[in-house]
Amino acid sequence: MGIAFQIADDLLDILGSENQTGKSLGSDIEKQKLKLPLIRLLSQSGEPETTRIRELLTHLGRKTRAALAPYLERSDAVSYAQQRADEFASAARRQLQCLDDSPAKQILEAITEFAIHRSY
């Protein structure tokens, strides 16, 4: 579940709205931490785009997230990261199947959904 949560958090950091999330975004980018969406973006981009993306990530500014947006929109990086988060959350839910039905189990199942479907 932790991996699913982290991937979803990485997506929020890249795509989220500070007004909606209530937290400062882009901190991972500012710290030059490559997370799954950016790793996927770089691995799927051609040479000219990869060079430009690396340039954006090296010379950070207030508009880096906005400058990355068109590259993310043209790639499968976001959908790939969402899919991986879903897979990890599903694996977490499968681990709960051994438990008897109870309010606690229902809460744990709900947490797996909440963690990956937070708005950005």
C-alpha positions, 0 to 999 in steps of 0.5 A: 500500500505504501508504494501505491500511496507514494506513486499517487503522491508523486503524481500529485506533486507533479500535476496537483493544484496547491489550492486542491491539495492544500500543500506546497507542490513541486518539492520533489522536482525542486530537489531533483528527485526523479519519481516514477512519472518522470522516470517513465517520461524520460525513458519513453521520450526521444533524444531531443525531448529527453535533452529538453526535459533534462534541461528543465530538471537541471535548471529549475525555476518557478515554472518548471512544473508548467514547462513539463506539462506538455511533455507529460500530456504527450506521453503515457507517463501519467497513465503508466504511473496511475496504472502502477499505483492501481496495481500496488493498491490491488495487491494490498487489497488482495492481502486483506482477503484472508481477513473476515469481513468487518468494519476494520477490513472495510476501512482498510479497503477504503484506504487503498482506494482513497490513497490512489484516487486523491485529486490533482 
